[in-house]
Amino acid sequence: MTGDHISSGATAPFMAPRAPKTLDATLSIPGSKSLTNRELVLAALADKPSTIRGGLVARDTELMMKALRQLGATITTQKSSDGVPQWHITPINFTSLSTEPIVIDCGLAGTVMRFLPPIALLGFQPVTFTGDEQAKARPMGAIIDALRQLGAKVDDGDTGTLPFTVTPGGLPTDDHTIRIDASASSQFVSGLLLVSARFPAAITVEHSGASVPSLPHIEMTMRCLADRGVDVDFSGSGKWSVMPQTIQARDLTIEPDLSNAAPFLAAALVAGGSVSIRDWPIHTTQVGDQLRTLLADFGGLVDREGDVVTVQGAGVGPGVTLRPVNLDLSAAGELAPTLITLALFGSGTSIFSGIGHLRGHETDRLAAMVENITALGGVATETADGIIVTPAPLRAGMWKAFGDHRMATSGALVGLAVDGVAIDDIGQTAKTLPEFVELWTQMLAGGSE
């Protein structure tokens, strides 16, 4: 695995704790990053002020709020009487913006670097998008191509990556079709759909190339738009059309981040016992809801009672293993690191496919998982679009975060059953779950809050 590792400032490796006993924990997970950043964007584009309650407070969402403020939105933050984060957003007034250039730091946040460039087309000033060193390896060609098709000048040094500067050039005034290859990320489509209702003419986004990964995330975008009165016409054949419409203001509460619940629920299968997550939504577009089926594939017992989801497992150890799986995760790629980690404790070879696009995430997640697994004595092989894992005895060693929050949490999961696993930068979890270590410790203590 090559490439720069972005440190969060951690000064010493985190020794992943071995599970001292079977688990019996009930946890509350903070708000969804995916929903938080979508709703922040829509609130900044709405017709009136909105209030968002329970949004995720983490690096990705802080970067989004800072960027939206730079673009002209006013966002005030406070906590409600019960300690829940609450934000009041006054939309951007595009008629009174400055012409002075601005620079937006995207960090490593895909939602920031892909959702915000189309908004720059509604303003007057050049906007430069930059980010962490590792962000320069993330694919951005599709959104850059789309911006040019919409009349903007984009200076990217012919790299198709960050950093690049967008200079608005006048949006199409007639119905317009944007043709892009979104096979590297569904965020390219979502980024265009979120802002299209504010364009002066109807916009159709047409995907060309291989299949679009993580389609549930586009469904999430469409649901967020629909809840604000925006109709998206989806033909079902890779075309999404949006007419000029008002994006309505809305006061809302963000759902818990179900994907961030993955390592905690999976912990019940590795350590044994049960882990429950509160406030699980009855109806949701979050990919993490698929955990209820996917963890059962490994042999977990999954139960739902009201808004609490519980996973029970026998734990792993001598003579006790998980079921091997053969999973197409093209619609649930963000769950792949956790599920691949579980396969290390299976009774046979597991195959994961449909996740080739993970090579373009915070790090090359396929290469990172293979490097970490083999460093501990495991057996894992990359395929064209996935990973094959064959269980083998694991040993103590360093598990690298590679600047990726999901690598860090996967290392903690391994450490529940393997002595001496050290995660080089657990601080990377601050990207989407700053409370990770606190919640992990609480889970191992075996009690509810």
C-alpha positions as CSV (number, residue, x, y, z in Angstrom):
1,M,0.0,0.0,0.0
2,T,1.4,3.3,-1.0
3,G,0.4,6.9,-0.4
4,D,0.5,9.5,2.3
5,H,-1.0,8.8,5.7
6,I,-2.8,11.9,7.1
7,S,-2.3,11.9,10.9
8,S,-5.0,13.4,13.2
9,G,-2.4,14.3,15.7
10,A,-2.4,11.1,17.6
11,T,0.9,10.7,19.5
12,A,0.8,7.0,20.4
13,P,-0.8,3.8,19.0
14,F,-4.1,2.8,20.6
15,M,-4.0,-0.7,22.0
16,A,-7.3,-2.2,21.0
17,P,-8.8,-3.8,24.1
18,R,-9.5,-7.5,24.2
19,A,-13.2,-8.2,25.1
20,P,-13.0,-9.1,28.8
21,K,-16.3,-10.9,28.8
22,T,-19.4,-11.4,26.6
23,L,-21.1,-8.1,25.9
24,D,-24.4,-6.7,27.2
25,A,-24.6,-3.1,26.1
26,T,-27.1,-0.6,24.9
27,L,-25.8,2.4,23.0
28,S,-26.9,5.6,21.4
29,I,-25.1,6.6,18.2
30,P,-24.8,10.2,17.1
31,G,-26.5,11.6,13.9
32,S,-25.9,10.4,10.4
33,K,-23.0,12.1,8.6
34,S,-24.6,11.5,5.2
35,L,-28.0,13.0,6.2
36,T,-26.4,15.9,8.2
37,N,-24.3,17.1,5.2
38,R,-27.2,16.7,2.8
39,E,-29.6,18.7,5.0
40,L,-27.0,21.4,5.7
41,V,-26.6,21.9,1.9
42,L,-30.4,22.0,1.3
43,A,-31.0,24.4,4.2
44,A,-28.4,26.7,2.7
45,L,-30.3,26.6,-0.6
46,A,-33.8,26.8,0.8
47,D,-36.3,29.7,0.6
48,K,-36.3,30.4,4.3
49,P,-34.3,29.6,7.5
50,S,-34.3,26.0,8.7
51,T,-33.4,24.3,12.0
52,I,-31.5,21.0,12.2
53,R,-31.5,19.1,15.4
54,G,-29.3,16.1,16.3
55,G,-26.8,16.6,13.5
56,L,-23.4,14.9,13.7
57,V,-20.7,17.0,15.2
58,A,-17.5,15.7,13.6
59,R,-14.7,16.9,11.2
60,D,-16.7,16.2,8.0
61,T,-19.7,18.2,9.2
62,E,-17.6,21.0,10.7
63,L,-15.9,21.4,7.3
64,M,-19.3,21.5,5.6
65,M,-20.6,24.2,7.9
66,K,-17.4,26.3,7.5
67,A,-17.6,26.0,3.7
68,L,-21.3,27.0,3.6
69,R,-20.6,30.0,5.7
70,Q,-17.8,31.0,3.3
71,L,-20.4,30.7,0.5
72,G,-22.8,33.0,2.3
73,A,-25.0,31.0,4.6
74,T,-25.4,32.0,8.3
75,I,-25.2,29.0,10.7
76,T,-25.6,29.5,14.4
77,T,-25.0,26.5,16.7
78,Q,-26.3,25.7,20.2
79,K,-27.4,22.8,22.3
80,S,-31.0,22.2,23.3
81,S,-32.0,21.8,27.0
82,D,-31.4,18.0,26.6
83,G,-27.8,18.5,25.2
84,V,-28.7,17.7,21.6
85,P,-26.8,19.8,19.0
86,Q,-29.1,22.3,17.2
87,W,-28.3,24.5,14.2
88,H,-30.2,27.4,12.7
89,I,-29.4,28.0,9.1
90,T,-30.2,31.2,7.2
91,P,-29.9,30.5,3.4
92,I,-27.3,32.0,1.0
93,N,-28.5,35.2,-0.6
94,F,-27.0,34.8,-4.1
95,T,-28.0,38.3,-5.2
96,S,-25.6,40.0,-2.8
97,L,-22.5,37.8,-2.9
98,S,-18.9,39.2,-3.1
99,T,-16.8,38.8,-6.2
100,E,-13.7,38.2,-4.1
101,P,-12.2,34.7,-4.5
102,I,-12.5,32.2,-1.7
103,V,-10.8,29.0,-0.8
104,I,-12.7,26.0,0.7
105,D,-10.9,23.3,2.6
106,C,-12.6,19.9,1.9
107,G,-10.4,17.9,4.2
108,L,-11.0,14.3,3.2
109,A,-14.8,14.7,3.1
110,G,-16.3,13.4,-0.1
111,T,-19.6,15.1,0.6
112,V,-17.9,18.5,0.8
113,M,-15.7,18.2,-2.2
114,R,-18.5,16.8,-4.4
115,F,-21.6,18.6,-3.1
116,L,-20.3,22.1,-2.9
117,P,-18.7,22.8,-6.3
118,P,-22.1,23.0,-8.1
119,I,-23.3,25.6,-5.6
120,A,-20.4,27.8,-6.7
121,L,-22.1,28.1,-10.1
122,L,-24.9,30.2,-8.4
123,G,-22.5,32.8,-7.2
124,F,-20.1,35.4,-8.8
125,Q,-16.7,34.7,-7.3
126,P,-14.0,32.1,-8.2
127,V,-14.0,29.3,-5.6
128,T,-10.9,27.1,-5.1
129,F,-11.5,23.7,-3.6
130,T,-8.6,22.1,-1.8
131,G,-8.1,19.5,1.0
132,D,-5.8,17.2,2.8
133,E,-2.9,15.8,0.9
134,Q,-4.6,12.4,0.7
135,A,-7.7,14.1,-0.8
136,K,-5.7,14.7,-4.0
137,A,-6.0,11.0,-4.8
138,R,-9.8,11.0,-4.7
139,P,-11.5,11.0,-8.1
140,M,-13.1,14.3,-9.0
141,G,-13.2,14.1,-12.8
142,A,-16.9,13.6,-13.1
143,I,-17.9,16.7,-11.1
144,I,-15.3,18.8,-12.9
145,D,-16.7,17.6,-16.2
146,A,-20.2,18.4,-15.1
147,L,-19.2,21.9,-14.1
148,R,-17.7,22.6,-17.5
149,Q,-20.9,21.3,-19.2
150,L,-22.8,23.8,-17.1
151,G,-20.7,26.7,-18.4
152,A,-18.1,27.1,-15.7
153,K,-14.4,27.5,-16.2
154,V,-12.5,24.9,-14.1
155,D,-8.8,25.0,-13.6
156,D,-7.6,21.7,-12.3
157,G,-4.2,21.5,-14.0
158,D,-5.6,18.6,-16.1
159,T,-5.5,16.3,-13.1
160,G,-9.2,15.6,-12.5
161,T,-8.5,16.0,-8.8
162,L,-8.2,18.5,-6.0
163,P,-7.2,21.3,-5.9
164,F,-9.2,23.1,-8.6
165,T,-10.8,26.5,-9.0
166,V,-14.3,27.1,-10.3
167,T,-15.2,30.3,-12.0
168,P,-18.9,30.7,-12.8
169,G,-19.6,31.3,-16.5
170,G,-23.4,31.6,-16.8
171,L,-25.8,28.7,-16.3
172,P,-27.8,27.2,-19.3
173,T,-31.2,28.9,-19.7
174,D,-32.7,26.1,-21.7
175,D,-33.3,22.5,-20.6
176,H,-29.9,20.8,-20.4
177,T,-28.5,17.3,-20.1
178,I,-25.3,16.6,-18.2
179,R,-23.5,13.4,-19.2
180,I,-21.0,12.1,-16.6
181,D,-19.4,8.8,-15.6
182,A,-20.5,8.4,-12.0
183,S,-19.1,4.8,-11.6
184,A,-16.5,6.0,-9.1
185,S,-19.0,7.5,-6.7
186,S,-22.7,8.1,-6.3
187,Q,-21.8,11.5,-4.7
188,F,-21.3,12.9,-8.2
189,V,-25.0,12.4,-8.9
190,S,-26.1,13.5,-5.5
191,G,-24.1,16.7,-5.6
192,L,-25.8,17.8,-8.9
193,L,-29.3,16.8,-7.7
194,L,-29.0,18.8,-4.5
195,V,-28.5,22.1,-6.3
196,S,-30.3,21.6,-9.6
197,A,-33.6,22.9,-8.4
198,R,-31.9,26.4,-8.1
199,F,-30.7,26.4,-11.7
200,P,-32.7,28.5,-14.2
201,A,-33.6,25.6,-16.5
202,A,-34.4,21.9,-16.2
203,I,-31.4,19.7,-15.7
204,T,-31.0,16.1,-16.5
205,V,-28.1,14.1,-15.1
206,E,-27.3,11.1,-17.3
207,H,-24.9,8.5,-16.2
208,S,-22.6,6.8,-18.7
209,G,-20.2,4.0,-18.0
210,A,-20.3,1.1,-15.5
211,S,-23.0,0.9,-12.9
212,V,-23.3,3.6,-10.2
213,P,-22.2,2.3,-6.8
214,S,-24.1,3.0,-3.5
215,L,-27.4,3.7,-5.2
216,P,-29.1,3.9,-1.8
217,H,-27.2,7.2,-1.2
218,I,-28.8,8.7,-4.3
219,E,-32.2,7.5,-3.0
220,M,-31.3,9.2,0.3
221,T,-30.7,12.4,-1.7
222,M,-34.0,12.1,-3.5
223,R,-35.8,11.6,-0.2
224,C,-34.2,14.6,1.3
225,L,-35.2,16.7,-1.7
226,A,-38.8,15.3,-1.7
227,D,-39.2,16.2,2.0
228,R,-38.4,19.8,0.9
229,G,-40.9,19.8,-1.9
230,V,-38.5,19.1,-4.8
231,D,-39.5,16.5,-7.3
232,V,-36.8,14.4,-9.0
233,D,-37.8,12.4,-12.1
234,F,-35.8,9.2,-12.1
235,S,-36.3,7.1,-15.2
236,G,-34.7,4.0,-13.7
237,S,-32.1,3.9,-16.5
238,G,-29.4,6.2,-15.1
239,K,-31.2,9.5,-15.7
240,W,-32.4,12.0,-13.1
241,S,-34.2,15.2,-14.1
242,V,-35.0,18.2,-11.9
243,M,-37.1,21.2,-12.9
244,P,-36.5,24.7,-11.4
245,Q,-38.3,24.5,-8.1
246,T,-38.3,26.1,-4.6
247,I,-36.3,24.2,-2.0
248,Q,-38.6,24.6,1.0
249,A,-37.3,25.4,4.5
250,R,-37.7,22.5,7.0
251,D,-37.1,21.9,10.7
252,L,-36.0,18.4,11.3
253,T,-34.1,15.9,13.5
254,I,-31.3,13.8,12.0
255,E,-31.4,10.0,12.4
256,P,-28.6,8.2,14.1
257,D,-25.7,7.1,11.8
258,L,-26.5,3.5,11.2
259,S,-23.2,2.8,9.3
260,N,-21.4,4.1,12.4
261,A,-23.3,1.4,14.4
262,A,-21.6,-1.3,12.3
263,P,-18.5,-2.0,14.4
264,F,-20.6,-2.0,17.6
265,L,-23.2,-4.4,16.4
266,A,-20.5,-6.6,14.8
267,A,-18.7,-6.7,18.1
268,A,-21.5,-9.0,19.5
269,L,-20.5,-11.6,16.9
270,V,-16.8,-11.4,17.8
271,A,-17.0,-11.1,21.6
272,G,-20.3,-12.8,22.1
273,G,-23.3,-11.5,24.0
274,S,-25.5,-8.7,22.7
275,V,-25.2,-5.1,21.6
276,S,-28.3,-2.9,21.1
277,I,-28.6,0.4,19.3
278,R,-31.3,2.9,20.4
279,D,-33.5,5.1,18.1
280,W,-33.2,2.9,15.0
281,P,-35.6,4.5,12.5
282,I,-38.6,2.5,11.3
283,H,-38.2,3.8,7.7
284,T,-34.8,5.0,6.4
285,T,-32.7,5.3,3.3
286,Q,-29.5,4.8,5.2
287,V,-27.3,2.0,3.9
288,G,-26.6,0.9,7.5
289,D,-30.1,-0.5,7.8
290,Q,-28.8,-3.4,5.7
291,L,-26.8,-4.5,8.7
292,R,-29.9,-6.3,10.0
293,T,-29.6,-8.7,7.1
294,L,-25.9,-8.8,6.6
295,L,-24.9,-9.6,10.2
296,A,-27.5,-12.4,10.1
297,D,-25.6,-13.8,7.1
298,F,-22.6,-14.3,9.4
299,G,-24.7,-16.1,12.0
300,G,-25.8,-13.3,14.2
301,L,-29.3,-13.2,15.7
302,V,-30.8,-9.9,14.9
303,D,-33.9,-8.6,16.6
304,R,-35.9,-5.4,16.5
305,E,-38.2,-4.2,19.3
306,G,-39.7,-0.8,18.7
307,D,-36.8,1.5,17.9
308,V,-34.1,-0.7,19.4
309,V,-32.1,-3.1,17.2
310,T,-30.2,-5.9,19.0
311,V,-27.5,-8.3,17.6
312,Q,-26.6,-11.4,19.5
313,G,-23.6,-13.6,18.8
314,A,-21.8,-16.6,20.3
315,G,-18.4,-15.0,20.0
316,V,-15.3,-16.5,18.3
317,G,-12.6,-18.7,19.8
318,P,-11.5,-22.3,19.8
319,G,-14.1,-24.3,17.9
320,V,-16.4,-21.3,17.5
321,T,-16.4,-19.4,14.2
322,L,-18.7,-17.3,12.1
323,R,-20.3,-18.4,8.8
324,P,-18.4,-17.7,5.6
325,V,-20.3,-15.3,3.2
326,N,-20.4,-14.4,-0.5
327,L,-21.7,-10.8,-0.6
328,D,-22.2,-8.3,-3.3
329,L,-21.8,-5.0,-1.5
330,S,-22.2,-2.7,-4.5
331,A,-25.1,-0.9,-2.7
332,A,-23.4,-1.0,0.8
333,G,-19.7,-0.3,0.2
334,E,-19.3,1.8,3.4
335,L,-20.1,-1.4,5.5
336,A,-17.4,-3.4,3.7
337,P,-14.5,-2.8,6.1
338,T,-16.5,-4.1,9.1
339,L,-17.9,-7.1,7.2
340,I,-14.5,-8.0,5.7
341,T,-13.1,-7.9,9.3
342,L,-15.8,-10.3,10.5
343,A,-14.7,-12.8,7.7
344,L,-11.3,-13.1,9.5
345,F,-13.2,-15.2,12.1
346,G,-15.2,-17.4,9.6
347,S,-15.2,-21.1,9.2
348,G,-14.2,-20.8,5.5
349,T,-13.4,-18.5,2.7
350,S,-15.5,-15.4,2.2
351,I,-15.9,-13.4,-1.0
352,F,-16.8,-9.7,-1.2
353,S,-17.6,-8.1,-4.6
354,G,-19.0,-4.9,-6.0
355,I,-16.7,-2.7,-4.1
356,G,-14.0,-1.8,-6.6
357,H,-15.0,1.9,-6.1
358,L,-13.6,1.8,-2.5
359,R,-10.2,2.3,-4.0
360,G,-11.2,5.9,-4.4
361,H,-12.3,6.6,-0.8
362,E,-10.4,8.2,2.0
363,T,-7.7,5.7,1.2
364,D,-7.6,2.7,-1.2
365,R,-9.7,0.6,1.2
366,L,-9.2,-2.7,-0.6
367,A,-5.4,-2.3,-0.5
368,A,-5.5,-1.0,3.1
369,M,-7.6,-4.0,4.3
370,V,-5.3,-6.5,2.6
371,E,-2.2,-4.9,4.0
372,N,-3.6,-4.8,7.5
373,I,-4.9,-8.4,7.4
374,T,-1.7,-9.9,6.0
375,A,0.4,-7.9,8.6
376,L,-1.4,-9.8,11.3
377,G,-0.9,-13.2,9.6
378,G,-4.3,-13.3,7.9
379,V,-4.9,-14.3,4.3
380,A,-6.7,-11.8,2.0
381,T,-6.4,-11.1,-1.7
382,E,-7.7,-8.3,-3.9
383,T,-9.9,-9.0,-6.9
384,A,-10.9,-6.6,-9.6
385,D,-13.9,-5.5,-7.6
386,G,-13.5,-6.9,-4.1
387,I,-11.6,-9.0,-1.6
388,I,-11.4,-12.7,-0.9
389,V,-10.6,-13.6,2.8
390,T,-9.5,-17.0,4.0
391,P,-9.4,-17.3,7.8
392,A,-6.0,-18.0,9.4
393,P,-4.5,-17.6,12.9
394,L,-4.0,-13.9,13.7
395,R,-1.1,-12.5,15.7
396,A,-0.3,-9.2,17.5
397,G,0.8,-6.3,15.4
398,M,0.1,-2.8,14.1
399,W,-3.2,-2.1,12.3
400,K,-2.8,1.1,10.2
401,A,-5.6,3.6,9.9
402,F,-4.3,5.0,6.6
403,G,-6.1,8.3,7.3
404,D,-9.4,6.4,7.2
405,H,-12.0,6.3,10.0
406,R,-13.4,2.9,8.9
407,M,-9.9,1.4,8.9
408,A,-9.4,2.5,12.5
409,T,-12.7,1.1,13.7
410,S,-12.0,-2.2,11.9
411,G,-8.8,-2.6,13.9
412,A,-10.7,-2.2,17.1
413,L,-13.0,-5.0,16.1
414,V,-10.1,-7.3,15.4
415,G,-8.6,-6.5,18.8
416,L,-11.7,-7.9,20.6
417,A,-10.5,-11.4,19.8
418,V,-6.7,-10.9,19.1
419,D,-4.2,-9.8,21.8
420,G,-1.8,-7.1,21.0
421,V,-3.5,-5.3,18.2
422,A,-2.3,-1.6,18.1
423,I,-4.1,1.0,15.9
424,D,-1.6,3.6,14.8
425,D,-4.1,6.5,14.7
426,I,-7.4,5.9,16.4
427,G,-7.9,9.7,16.1
428,Q,-9.1,9.2,12.5
429,T,-12.5,8.2,14.0
430,A,-13.0,11.9,14.6
431,K,-13.9,12.3,10.9
432,T,-17.4,10.8,11.6
433,L,-17.5,9.7,15.2
434,P,-15.4,11.6,17.7
435,E,-17.0,9.6,20.5
436,F,-15.8,6.3,19.2
437,V,-13.3,5.4,21.9
438,E,-15.8,6.5,24.6
439,L,-18.6,4.4,23.1
440,W,-16.3,1.4,22.6
441,T,-15.2,1.6,26.3
442,Q,-18.8,1.9,27.4
443,M,-19.7,-1.2,25.3
444,L,-16.9,-3.3,26.8
445,A,-18.0,-2.2,30.3
446,G,-21.2,-4.1,29.5
447,G,-23.9,-1.7,30.6
448,S,-26.2,0.9,29.1
449,E,-25.6,4.6,29.5
